[in-house]
Amino acid sequence: TERRQRSQKKLPKKQAELKKIIALGEKYQQLRFDNQELLKNLKSKQNRIISYSLLEELAVNIGIRKNLKSIRPRSLKEVEFFKEEALQITLNNVTLEQITHYLYEIEATDPALQTSRIHLQPTGKNKQVLNVDFTISIFNEGED
């Protein structure tokens, strides 16, 4: 009977542990499903690239082509199954409204594009005019 009492004392703790294990198993299955969906989406849009000409065209449409100082490729980062391709863009002497419009147009062109870093710096005395440096990136399926 003493052995039975000890077992019954441990029972609530063991039941709680079992619930945690079941919850973790369910979470694992959901993450696995999400990962499969992501891989499927990447395969359907293989080899997407960020087009320099598109970025220039959007700048022309917004009227900031003359402010586009540079578009440079960034070092590529590969994480597990994904390869990030990125461009660093520098604009000089633009307003906050212009940069907001430009970023919106970039992301509206392809929802897979994301802005991963942005640095705004006022130029001189006029705090409304900015120099902007930002990175846009897209993820593709990595090498097998």
Stockholm file with secondary structure:
# STOCKHOLM 1.0

chainA/1-144         TERRQRSQKKLPKKQAELKKIIALGEKYQQLRFDNQELLKNLKSKQNRIISYSLLEELAVNIGIRKNLKSIRPRSLKEVEFFKEEALQITLNNVTLEQITHYLYEIEATDPALQTSRIHLQPTGKNKQVLNVDFTISIFNEGED
#=GR chainA/1-144 SS CHHHHHHHHHHHHHHHHHHHHHHHHHHHHHHHHHHHHHHHHHHHTTTCCCCHHHHHHHHHHHTCGGGEEEEEECCCEEETTEEEEEEEEEEEEEEHHHHHHHHHHHHHHCTTCEEEEEEEEEETTEEEEEEEEEEEEEEEECCC
#=GC SS_cons         CHHHHHHHHHHHHHHHHHHHHHHHHHHHHHHHHHHHHHHHHHHHTTTCCCCHHHHHHHHHHHTCGGGEEEEEECCCEEETTEEEEEEEEEEEEEEHHHHHHHHHHHHHHCTTCEEEEEEEEEETTEEEEEEEEEEEEEEEECCC
//
